[in-house]
Amino acid sequence: MTARQPLALVTGANRGLGLEVCRQLRDRGYRVILTARQAERGRAAAEELGVEFLPLDVRDPASVDRLVAELRRVHPDGLDVVVANAGVALNGFDANVAETTVDTNYFGVLRVVEGVLPLLRAGVHLVLVSSGVGQRDLLSAELRARLDLGSLTRTELSALMRQFVADVKAGRHREAGWPGTAYGTSKIGVTALAHLLTRDLADDPRRIDIVAVCPGWVRTDMGGPNGERDVETGAASILSGLDVPRDAPHRFYRDGAPANW
Ligand SMILES: NC(=O)c1ccc[n+]([C@@H]2O[C@H](COP(=O)([O-])OP(=O)(O)OC[C@H]3O[C@@H](n4cnc5c(N)ncnc54)[C@H](OP(=O)(O)O)[C@@H]3O)[C@@H](O)[C@H]2O)c1
């Protein structure tokens, strides 16, 4: 009897870090599902790597539903690794940028994680790609106090993210204690989410491991040509999240080491 090949799913993987994460997972012996919102680009990237492709736009709940239905049909045994990598860093700062960024980077991760929860196998790893740019001290003392990871619920965290967008729209984000960065705020949300999910799923018999990770500043379309790291190093930092002990209290890592946020 041959051993079952572990199954990994990566979001936003037609280019950049997501694509390289797929390559490294494949090389580690995973069966990989590369997902992307643009089917043609995703399919071409998957073909080049010799991995599977499924369409996924993390902003579209119906797209998440279709992915989950397809996974149930094609891979009824479930997932061993999920890397929530899709993200945007848009130029400028206004209500539209705030809304798109928070919806993609924070709610996109939440939608995917909640969608795939029933499909996770025992010992599964969920790696949420965040960023060290998402530092809590960007927030006012009052907002930081509301981000109490012991008591905050996921619903309250989502409400905070929506509040940021509403405050930017109303032109009052500064007085409300938010920074002038939609990207940084959305990534504070992602890192907080890893902590809340870890707490909420602690008693799940499948021993679900959830970490947020930072790839470092990487030379991709997003990071630009001056980034400090090549894409291989950045992707390796993301996958170092697979080696974090499940009982480690710290839930935000870079290069396999706890990082500040
Ligand atoms: N590069 C860095 O220095 C750096 C640093 C810290 C954290 N990160 C994080 O690392 C992750 C990957 O970044 P990257 O540098 O590889 O960026 P990238 O080169 O800009 O690639 C971003 C990927 O996300 C996809 N994406 C965007 N919106 C999506 C949506 N609604 N649904 C599905 N996919 C979507 C993009 O697809 P399209 O091709 O269709 O646009 C693309 O495949 C992001 O979460 C980013 O915040 C990057």
The ligand as an SDF file (V2000), in Angstrom:
LIG
                    3D

 48 52  0  0  0  0  0  0  0  0999 V2000
    6.1850   41.0670   -1.0660 N   0  0  0  0  0  0  0  0  0  0  0  0
    6.3910   41.4580    0.1950 C   0  0  0  0  0  0  0  0  0  0  0  0
    7.3860   42.1570    0.5090 O   0  0  0  0  0  0  0  0  0  0  0  0
    5.4230   41.0430    1.2840 C   0  0  0  0  0  0  0  0  0  0  0  0
    5.7380   41.3870    2.6080 C   0  0  0  0  0  0  0  0  0  0  0  0
    4.8890   41.0050    3.6490 C   0  0  0  0  0  0  0  0  0  0  0  0
    3.7340   40.2910    3.3330 C   0  0  0  0  0  0  0  0  0  0  0  0
    3.4370   39.9800    2.0270 N   0  0  0  0  0  0  0  0  0  0  0  0
    2.2020   39.2420    1.7680 C   0  0  0  0  0  0  0  0  0  0  0  0
    2.4830   38.0870    1.0180 O   0  0  0  0  0  0  0  0  0  0  0  0
    1.3310   37.7420    0.2110 C   0  0  0  0  0  0  0  0  0  0  0  0
    1.7520   37.5640   -1.2400 C   0  0  0  0  0  0  0  0  0  0  0  0
    2.3300   38.7820   -1.6630 O   0  0  0  0  0  0  0  0  0  0  0  0
    3.1870   38.9310   -3.0190 P   0  0  0  0  0  0  0  0  0  0  0  0
    4.3440   39.7740   -2.6880 O   0  0  0  0  0  0  0  0  0  0  0  0
    3.3690   37.6180   -3.6780 O   0  0  0  0  0  0  0  0  0  0  0  0
    2.1510   39.8370   -3.8610 O   0  0  0  0  0  0  0  0  0  0  0  0
    1.8210   39.8570   -5.4380 P   0  0  0  0  0  0  0  0  0  0  0  0
    3.0350   39.5170   -6.2110 O   0  0  0  0  0  0  0  0  0  0  0  0
    1.1510   41.1650   -5.6510 O   0  0  0  0  0  0  0  0  0  0  0  0
    0.7560   38.6690   -5.5880 O   0  0  0  0  0  0  0  0  0  0  0  0
   -0.4840   38.7610   -4.9470 C   0  0  0  0  0  0  0  0  0  0  0  0
   -1.3190   37.5790   -5.3340 C   0  0  0  0  0  0  0  0  0  0  0  0
   -2.5980   37.6880   -4.6540 O   0  0  0  0  0  0  0  0  0  0  0  0
   -3.5930   37.5210   -5.6260 C   0  0  0  0  0  0  0  0  0  0  0  0
   -4.8650   38.1580   -5.2760 N   0  0  0  0  0  0  0  0  0  0  0  0
   -5.1260   39.4570   -5.0340 C   0  0  0  0  0  0  0  0  0  0  0  0
   -6.4370   39.6270   -4.8000 N   0  0  0  0  0  0  0  0  0  0  0  0
   -7.0190   38.4040   -4.8930 C   0  0  0  0  0  0  0  0  0  0  0  0
   -8.3380   37.9260   -4.7520 C   0  0  0  0  0  0  0  0  0  0  0  0
   -9.3770   38.7500   -4.5040 N   0  0  0  0  0  0  0  0  0  0  0  0
   -8.5690   36.5900   -4.8780 N   0  0  0  0  0  0  0  0  0  0  0  0
   -7.5550   35.7400   -5.1540 C   0  0  0  0  0  0  0  0  0  0  0  0
   -6.2960   36.1440   -5.3280 N   0  0  0  0  0  0  0  0  0  0  0  0
   -6.0220   37.4710   -5.1990 C   0  0  0  0  0  0  0  0  0  0  0  0
   -3.0220   38.1120   -6.8990 C   0  0  0  0  0  0  0  0  0  0  0  0
   -3.7680   37.6800   -8.0210 O   0  0  0  0  0  0  0  0  0  0  0  0
   -3.8380   38.5560   -9.4220 P   0  0  0  0  0  0  0  0  0  0  0  0
   -2.6330   38.1590  -10.2170 O   0  0  0  0  0  0  0  0  0  0  0  0
   -5.1310   38.1240  -10.0110 O   0  0  0  0  0  0  0  0  0  0  0  0
   -3.8110   40.0140   -9.0170 O   0  0  0  0  0  0  0  0  0  0  0  0
   -1.6190   37.5150   -6.8230 C   0  0  0  0  0  0  0  0  0  0  0  0
   -1.6200   36.1900   -7.2550 O   0  0  0  0  0  0  0  0  0  0  0  0
    0.3280   38.8670    0.4320 C   0  0  0  0  0  0  0  0  0  0  0  0
   -0.6190   38.4960    1.4000 O   0  0  0  0  0  0  0  0  0  0  0  0
    1.1900   40.0030    0.9460 C   0  0  0  0  0  0  0  0  0  0  0  0
    0.4620   40.9280    1.7280 O   0  0  0  0  0  0  0  0  0  0  0  0
    4.2580   40.3400    1.0090 C   0  0  0  0  0  0  0  0  0  0  0  0
  1  2  1  0
  2  3  2  0
  2  4  1  0
  4  5  1  0
  4 48  2  0
  5  6  2  0
  6  7  1  0
  7  8  2  0
  8  9  1  0
  8 48  1  0
  9 10  1  0
  9 46  1  0
 10 11  1  0
 11 12  1  0
 11 44  1  0
 12 13  1  0
 13 14  1  0
 14 15  2  0
 14 16  1  0
 14 17  1  0
 17 18  1  0
 18 19  2  0
 18 20  1  0
 18 21  1  0
 21 22  1  0
 22 23  1  0
 23 24  1  0
 23 42  1  0
 24 25  1  0
 25 26  1  0
 25 36  1  0
 26 27  1  0
 26 35  1  0
 27 28  2  0
 28 29  1  0
 29 30  1  0
 29 35  2  0
 30 31  1  0
 30 32  2  0
 32 33  1  0
 33 34  2  0
 34 35  1  0
 36 37  1  0
 36 42  1  0
 37 38  1  0
 38 39  2  0
 38 40  1  0
 38 41  1  0
 42 43  1  0
 44 45  1  0
 44 46  1  0
 46 47  1  0
M  CHG  2   8   1  16  -1
M  END
$$$$
